Each structure stands twice: as C-alpha cells, then as structure tokens.
Amino acid sequence: MRYLRSALVFGAFGLWLSGAASAAPVSPVGLTVLVDGVNAGYYDQTQIGCASGSGTSFNCSGTDQQFGGSSGMKMSWDMTFDSEPVITGTTSVTNLNSSAQQFTLIFTLPTTVSPSSLMGGSLQGGVTDNNGLSTGATITAPAGSALYTAIIDNVVQQQLHADPFSYTEPNNFQSSNFASANWGTPIPSAPGPAVGSYIRIQLDFMLSGNDSASMTSNFVVVPVPEPAPATLTLLGLVALALRRRSAR
C-alpha cells in the first residue's frame, strides 16, 4: 500500500504539472507618455526600438530623440517585455523646464494569464542635480499617486513609494538613490487575478526643474496552474488509499 500511495502521489503531481496554465506569447507592446497630465504621445514597439530576444520576449531600448522628443523632457529607456509575463528595465528622464513638472510613463504588455496568478515587483532609482541650484534635485509622488504602480486590466494591484513620498539630493551636481522597495517577495508570491488583456507598469513622478531621475522597475506575473480532471481523480484515489491505510 505504501508503494501504491507513492505512485499515486507522483502521478497526480505529474498530471498537475502537465495541466498547468501558461501565459500567452508576447504581443505588441507600447509606451504612453504624459507631461503634467497631458498626453505627450503613444509609441508602439517599433518606435521604442523593440527587437526580438530569446524565446518570446522583446528587448526595447532608445531615446525620445528617435521620434522627435516629448514636450519639456528628455527620455531614455532599456526595457524587456517577456511572455511569462514580465516587464522589467530602466528608464531615465530629464526635466528640460526650469520649474517642476509631472511625468507619467506607462509601459503596457498585452497578454493573458489564467486561471489566476502570482505577482510581485520592485522599484529602485535616484535623482541627479544638473544645474547647481541650492534647492538640489527632488522627486516626489504626485498627490493620490505613486512612483510605481502595477496594473492588471486597468485595476491597480500594488503601489510603491506612494504619496506623500519625496526624496531630495541636496548637493549641487550630485546624484543619489532613494530607498528601494518591493512587493510579493520572494518575487512573485502575492496572490493575483487572471489577466484578460494586459499588465502594465506606470511610473508617475514630479521632478524638479532641469534635473534628472532614473528608475529601474519590474512587474512579474506567473500563472497558477489549475488541476486537470484526471488530476482530481488521482487525488481522490490518494485520499481513499490513505483512508484505507489509516483504518487498518
């Protein structure tokens, strides 16, 4: 009976793995940019320099100079979009105005995950004082928002460095990093929903005039497998065998 029980358990585990749900292949990705809440443009995967990576992934890098530049800012990025699905990478922004502006960068990966998911993500970054003013360089979470927001199908899943977060590098022509933050650790482990259309990272921040900010972020979502009917049958047999054994 002991050998039967072991065989049933391993058989059930094997069928559970074979019935595991998987994420859809990578679809066309995009970047939406807003400055002070005004849409400064949407850029598709060709415009943001995406090239196929290993397997089902896109590696996307470039600068806004490639497509004419965005109003009041200079931007560069090095992002990867993967079918797991994962969005990860580094984005840098320089405020070209002498006064503070709000910048919102939204990276979107169309995908599906079912029947449910595990999630996690992180954010780290810093600021640079470019003009030597006594006020230094400051990055702030806009009112009611956060530097980092993870979104699934237009529903916020997690925010990092939310309002009233603010960080300042006080020294002229110096750079420094604010505290890193993460969620769903070990990434990914936070219970999440199915993904019907897309996952998204939104970076949203106020940046002091003529200064720069750089952020490295990621959002990882993996499918939670759903047991197949055959797996449920085998699990029932396991329970029956254990019950018979305990009755002896």
ChimeraX attribute file (.defattr): number of C-alpha atoms within 10 A of each C-alpha:
attribute: neighborCount
match mode: 1-to-1
recipient: residues
	/A:1	10
	/A:2	9
	/A:3	8
	/A:4	11
	/A:5	17
	/A:6	12
	/A:7	13
	/A:8	19
	/A:9	17
	/A:10	12
	/A:11	15
	/A:12	23
	/A:13	16
	/A:14	12
	/A:15	17
	/A:16	19
	/A:17	14
	/A:18	13
	/A:19	16
	/A:20	15
	/A:21	19
	/A:22	17
	/A:23	18
	/A:24	17
	/A:25	16
	/A:26	20
	/A:27	19
	/A:28	15
	/A:29	21
	/A:30	20
	/A:31	19
	/A:32	16
	/A:33	21
	/A:34	18
	/A:35	20
	/A:36	14
	/A:37	12
	/A:38	12
	/A:39	13
	/A:40	17
	/A:41	13
	/A:42	14
	/A:43	17
	/A:44	14
	/A:45	17
	/A:46	12
	/A:47	17
	/A:48	24
	/A:49	18
	/A:50	22
	/A:51	13
	/A:52	12
	/A:53	13
	/A:54	8
	/A:55	10
	/A:56	15
	/A:57	21
	/A:58	23
	/A:59	19
	/A:60	22
	/A:61	19
	/A:62	17
	/A:63	19
	/A:64	17
	/A:65	11
	/A:66	11
	/A:67	11
	/A:68	8
	/A:69	14
	/A:70	16
	/A:71	16
	/A:72	16
	/A:73	17
	/A:74	16
	/A:75	18
	/A:76	18
	/A:77	20
	/A:78	18
	/A:79	22
	/A:80	20
	/A:81	28
	/A:82	23
	/A:83	23
	/A:84	20
	/A:85	27
	/A:86	21
	/A:87	24
	/A:88	21
	/A:89	18
	/A:90	18
	/A:91	21
	/A:92	18
	/A:93	21
	/A:94	22
	/A:95	24
	/A:96	17
	/A:97	15
	/A:98	12
	/A:99	11
	/A:100	19
	/A:101	20
	/A:102	19
	/A:103	24
	/A:104	21
	/A:105	19
	/A:106	18
	/A:107	20
	/A:108	22
	/A:109	23
	/A:110	22
	/A:111	23
	/A:112	23
	/A:113	25
	/A:114	19
	/A:115	17
	/A:116	18
	/A:117	22
	/A:118	18
	/A:119	26
	/A:120	24
	/A:121	29
	/A:122	22
	/A:123	25
	/A:124	20
	/A:125	18
	/A:126	22
	/A:127	27
	/A:128	26
	/A:129	26
	/A:130	18
	/A:131	16
	/A:132	15
	/A:133	14
	/A:134	10
	/A:135	15
	/A:136	22
	/A:137	31
	/A:138	23
	/A:139	25
	/A:140	23
	/A:141	23
	/A:142	20
	/A:143	12
	/A:144	8
	/A:145	20
	/A:146	21
	/A:147	25
	/A:148	28
	/A:149	24
	/A:150	24
	/A:151	19
	/A:152	23
	/A:153	17
	/A:154	11
	/A:155	10
	/A:156	13
	/A:157	16
	/A:158	19
	/A:159	23
	/A:160	22
	/A:161	21
	/A:162	20
	/A:163	16
	/A:164	12
	/A:165	16
	/A:166	16
	/A:167	16
	/A:168	20
	/A:169	20
	/A:170	18
	/A:171	16
	/A:172	16
	/A:173	15
	/A:174	15
	/A:175	18
	/A:176	17
	/A:177	16
	/A:178	17
	/A:179	11
	/A:180	15
	/A:181	15
	/A:182	19
	/A:183	18
	/A:184	18
	/A:185	12
	/A:186	11
	/A:187	18
	/A:188	18
	/A:189	17
	/A:190	16
	/A:191	14
	/A:192	20
	/A:193	18
	/A:194	18
	/A:195	23
	/A:196	14
	/A:197	13
	/A:198	18
	/A:199	26
	/A:200	25
	/A:201	24
	/A:202	23
	/A:203	24
	/A:204	24
	/A:205	28
	/A:206	22
	/A:207	25
	/A:208	27
	/A:209	22
	/A:210	22
	/A:211	25
	/A:212	24
	/A:213	25
	/A:214	19
	/A:215	21
	/A:216	18
	/A:217	25
	/A:218	23
	/A:219	28
	/A:220	22
	/A:221	29
	/A:222	26
	/A:223	23
	/A:224	19
	/A:225	18
	/A:226	15
	/A:227	19
	/A:228	15
	/A:229	12
	/A:230	13
	/A:231	22
	/A:232	14
	/A:233	13
	/A:234	18
	/A:235	18
	/A:236	14
	/A:237	16
	/A:238	20
	/A:239	15
	/A:240	13
	/A:241	17
	/A:242	15
	/A:243	11
	/A:244	11
	/A:245	12
	/A:246	8
	/A:247	7
	/A:248	5
